Amino acid sequence: MIKDMAISLETFLNKILKKNSFRFIVVGVSSVAIDFTLYMWLVSIDVPTYLSRGASYFITLLYAYFLNTYYAFKIGEITWRLFLRYWSLYGLVLTFNILLNEALLLLFNKEQSAIIVIYLFVTGVSAIMNFFGLKYYVFPKQNGENFI
C-alpha cells in the first residue's frame, strides 16, 4: 500500500512538472506574497480595506498577467482575445474577492486579528476560481493539450 502511494505521488509530481504546472505554482505563490504585503501595508496606513484589497489585487494582477503569459504558459504572442479573457476573468474574481472580503470583515467587526485569516481564506477561494478560469477559459488548450 505504501509503495502504491509512493508510485501515485511520483506519477502525480511527474504529471505536474511535465505539464509546466510548477511554473504556474511559482507565479501563484509569488503573486500571493506580493498581494499580501501590499494589502497589509495599505491597511496599516489606514487605507479602507475595500480599497486596499482592490489596489493590492490589481497591482498583483499586472505582475501575474505578464508572468503567466510569458513564463508559466509561454505564450509567445498576446492576442486581443487572450488579453480580454484574462482581464475579464480577473475582473470578475476581483469583484468577488472584494465583496467576500468586505462581507467577512463586517461579520467579524473588522477585528485586526481576523484580517489575516479572512485574507488567507478569500485568497484561497480566489485562487481556486482563477485556476479553473485560466484552465478552461483563458488558456483552454496549449499545443493540443490542457495546460494543467
C-alpha positions in Angstrom: 0.0 0.0 0.0 2.8 2.5 0.9 4.6 1.5 -2.3 1.4 2.2 -4.3 1.0 5.6 -2.6 4.7 6.5 -3.4 4.2 5.5 -7.0 1.0 7.5 -7.2 2.7 10.5 -5.6 5.6 10.2 -8.1 3.2 9.9 -11.0 1.3 13.0 -9.8 4.5 15.0 -9.4 5.8 14.0 -12.8 2.5 15.0 -14.3 2.6 18.4 -12.7 6.2 19.1 -13.8 5.6 17.6 -17.2 2.6 19.9 -17.8 4.5 23.0 -16.6 2.2 23.5 -13.7 5.2 24.1 -11.5 5.7 27.5 -13.2 2.1 28.3 -12.6 2.5 27.5 -8.9 5.7 29.7 -8.7 3.8 32.6 -10.2 0.8 32.0 -7.9 2.9 31.8 -4.7 4.9 34.9 -5.6 1.7 36.7 -6.5 0.2 35.9 -3.1 3.3 37.2 -1.3 3.2 40.5 -3.2 -0.6 40.8 -2.8 -0.4 40.1 1.0 2.5 42.5 1.6 0.7 45.3 -0.3 -2.6 44.7 1.3 -1.2 44.6 4.9 0.8 47.7 4.2 -2.2 49.7 2.8 -4.3 48.6 5.8 -1.6 49.6 8.2 -1.6 53.2 6.8 -5.4 53.3 7.2 -6.5 52.9 3.6 -10.0 51.5 3.7 -10.0 47.7 3.4 -12.0 47.6 0.2 -9.6 50.0 -1.5 -6.6 48.1 0.0 -7.9 44.8 -1.3 -8.7 46.2 -4.7 -5.4 48.0 -5.1 -3.2 45.1 -3.9 -5.1 42.7 -6.1 -4.9 44.9 -9.2 -1.1 45.5 -8.8 -0.6 41.8 -8.4 -2.8 41.2 -11.4 -0.4 43.2 -13.6 2.6 41.2 -12.3 0.8 37.8 -12.7 -0.5 38.7 -16.2 3.0 39.1 -17.6 4.5 36.1 -15.7 1.5 33.8 -16.6 1.6 34.8 -20.2 5.3 34.7 -20.9 6.7 32.3 -18.2 4.0 29.9 -16.9 2.1 29.4 -20.2 4.8 30.5 -22.5 2.5 32.3 -24.9 4.7 34.0 -27.5 2.2 36.4 -28.8 -0.6 38.1 -26.9 -3.8 38.3 -28.8 -6.8 40.6 -28.1 -8.8 37.5 -27.3 -6.3 36.3 -24.7 -6.0 39.7 -23.3 -9.7 40.2 -22.9 -10.3 36.8 -21.5 -7.6 37.1 -18.9 -8.7 40.6 -17.8 -12.4 39.6 -17.7 -11.7 36.6 -15.6 -9.6 38.5 -13.1 -12.1 41.4 -13.1 -14.8 39.0 -12.1 -12.6 37.4 -9.5 -11.5 40.8 -8.2 -15.1 41.8 -7.7 -16.0 38.6 -5.9 -12.8 38.9 -3.8 -13.6 42.4 -2.6 -17.2 41.6 -1.9 -16.4 38.4 0.1 -13.5 40.1 1.9 -15.8 43.0 3.0 -18.7 40.7 4.0 -16.4 38.6 6.2 -14.8 41.7 7.7 -18.2 43.1 8.6 -19.2 39.7 10.0 -16.1 39.8 12.3 -16.4 43.6 13.0 -13.2 44.3 11.2 -11.2 42.9 14.1 -7.4 43.2 13.5 -6.9 39.5 14.3 -9.4 38.4 11.7 -7.9 40.4 8.8 -5.1 37.9 8.1 -7.4 34.8 8.4 -10.0 36.4 6.2 -7.3 37.4 3.7 -6.0 33.9 3.5 -9.5 32.4 3.1 -10.6 34.8 0.4 -7.3 34.4 -1.4 -7.7 30.6 -1.4 -11.2 30.9 -2.8 -9.9 33.4 -5.5 -7.0 31.1 -6.3 -9.4 28.2 -7.0 -11.6 30.4 -9.2 -8.5 31.7 -11.1 -7.2 28.2 -11.6 -10.3 26.9 -13.2 -10.8 30.1 -15.1 -7.3 30.0 -16.5 -7.6 26.3 -17.3 -10.9 26.3 -19.0 -11.5 29.8 -20.2 -8.3 31.8 -20.8 -5.8 29.0 -21.7 -8.1 26.0 -22.5 -5.5 24.3 -24.7 -1.8 24.8 -25.4 -0.3 22.7 -28.1 -3.3 20.5 -28.4 -3.5 19.5 -24.7 -4.8 21.1 -21.5 -2.1 23.1 -19.8 -2.8 21.9 -16.3 
